[in-house]
Amino acid sequence: MRQLNYPLDIFPRLETANLHLRALHAGDVEAVFRLFANDEVTRSYDFDSFTSVAQAADLIARQSARFALGEGIRWGITQRNTDVVIGTIGLMVDQNNATGGLGYDLARPYWRLGIMSEALAIVIRFGFRTVNLNRLEALVMPGNIASLKLLAKLGFTEEGLLRQHRYFKGRYQDLISLSLLRQEID
């Protein structure tokens, strides 16, 4: 089994040509609220759109606690020319199986600009090269065509449909399982 370089002592800041991925903090509450108050953004999420700023503060606190416990990392995505969070991207780490689960979101005005592709590429690299994961996974609702296309573009393989896999939005939801293996990028 692969020896992981996880959990981490210091929250990793990642940078690309156009983006900064950094820890979420209390100053991000308004931006996180705006992000998750949008029904288009939360359409494929397992929770309803936010209706209060307190929900955003709670999410930031939960993500900070997850990092402290060594369960995962959730970055705030900002553009290089500003420190305003326009999305988030997360990596939940299963240390026993050297597997990481990906989740991500982006504010509506930034869709289809290549931002999430750039953010995912650096998180994928971080997961395989820094954490030393063997496998990355993503679960996507069948109607989320943009996310399915994005993951395919990044080399993920569709593994199949998980029928009625999770209960949210008032019903059992089907999810498509996709994965990328370390050996496929090395």
FENWOBEL-V886373 format. One record per residue. N is the residue number from 0. RES is the residue in three letters. BURIAL is + if it has 24 or more other ideal C-beta (glycine too) atoms within 12 Angstrom, else -. Layout:
BEGIN
n = {N | N}
res = {RES | RES}
burial = {BURIAL | BURIAL}
END
This chain:
BEGIN
n = {0 | 1 | 2 | 3 | 4 | 5 | 6 | 7 | 8 | 9 | 10 | 11 | 12 | 13 | 14 | 15 | 16 | 17 | 18 | 19 | 20 | 21 | 22 | 23 | 24 | 25 | 26 | 27 | 28 | 29 | 30 | 31 | 32 | 33 | 34 | 35 | 36 | 37 | 38 | 39 | 40 | 41 | 42 | 43 | 44 | 45 | 46 | 47 | 48 | 49 | 50 | 51 | 52 | 53 | 54 | 55 | 56 | 57 | 58 | 59 | 60 | 61 | 62 | 63 | 64 | 65 | 66 | 67 | 68 | 69 | 70 | 71 | 72 | 73 | 74 | 75 | 76 | 77 | 78 | 79 | 80 | 81 | 82 | 83 | 84 | 85 | 86 | 87 | 88 | 89 | 90 | 91 | 92 | 93 | 94 | 95 | 96 | 97 | 98 | 99 | 100 | 101 | 102 | 103 | 104 | 105 | 106 | 107 | 108 | 109 | 110 | 111 | 112 | 113 | 114 | 115 | 116 | 117 | 118 | 119 | 120 | 121 | 122 | 123 | 124 | 125 | 126 | 127 | 128 | 129 | 130 | 131 | 132 | 133 | 134 | 135 | 136 | 137 | 138 | 139 | 140 | 141 | 142 | 143 | 144 | 145 | 146 | 147 | 148 | 149 | 150 | 151 | 152 | 153 | 154 | 155 | 156 | 157 | 158 | 159 | 160 | 161 | 162 | 163 | 164 | 165 | 166 | 167 | 168 | 169 | 170 | 171 | 172 | 173 | 174 | 175 | 176 | 177 | 178 | 179 | 180 | 181 | 182 | 183 | 184 | 185}
res = {MET | ARG | GLN | LEU | ASN | TYR | PRO | LEU | ASP | ILE | PHE | PRO | ARG | LEU | GLU | THR | ALA | ASN | LEU | HIS | LEU | ARG | ALA | LEU | HIS | ALA | GLY | ASP | VAL | GLU | ALA | VAL | PHE | ARG | LEU | PHE | ALA | ASN | ASP | GLU | VAL | THR | ARG | SER | TYR | ASP | PHE | ASP | SER | PHE | THR | SER | VAL | ALA | GLN | ALA | ALA | ASP | LEU | ILE | ALA | ARG | GLN | SER | ALA | ARG | PHE | ALA | LEU | GLY | GLU | GLY | ILE | ARG | TRP | GLY | ILE | THR | GLN | ARG | ASN | THR | ASP | VAL | VAL | ILE | GLY | THR | ILE | GLY | LEU | MET | VAL | ASP | GLN | ASN | ASN | ALA | THR | GLY | GLY | LEU | GLY | TYR | ASP | LEU | ALA | ARG | PRO | TYR | TRP | ARG | LEU | GLY | ILE | MET | SER | GLU | ALA | LEU | ALA | ILE | VAL | ILE | ARG | PHE | GLY | PHE | ARG | THR | VAL | ASN | LEU | ASN | ARG | LEU | GLU | ALA | LEU | VAL | MET | PRO | GLY | ASN | ILE | ALA | SER | LEU | LYS | LEU | LEU | ALA | LYS | LEU | GLY | PHE | THR | GLU | GLU | GLY | LEU | LEU | ARG | GLN | HIS | ARG | TYR | PHE | LYS | GLY | ARG | TYR | GLN | ASP | LEU | ILE | SER | LEU | SER | LEU | LEU | ARG | GLN | GLU | ILE | ASP}
burial = {- | - | - | + | - | + | - | + | - | - | - | + | - | + | - | + | - | - | + | + | + | + | + | + | - | - | - | + | + | - | + | + | + | + | + | + | + | + | - | - | + | + | - | + | + | - | + | - | - | + | - | - | - | - | - | + | + | - | + | + | - | - | + | + | - | + | + | - | - | - | - | + | + | + | + | + | + | + | + | - | - | - | - | - | + | + | + | + | + | + | + | + | + | + | + | - | - | + | + | + | + | + | + | + | + | + | + | - | - | + | - | - | - | - | + | + | + | + | + | + | + | + | + | + | + | + | + | + | - | - | + | + | + | + | + | + | + | + | + | + | + | - | - | + | - | + | + | + | - | + | + | - | - | + | + | + | - | - | - | - | - | - | - | - | - | - | - | - | - | - | - | - | + | - | + | + | + | + | + | + | + | + | - | - | - | -}
END
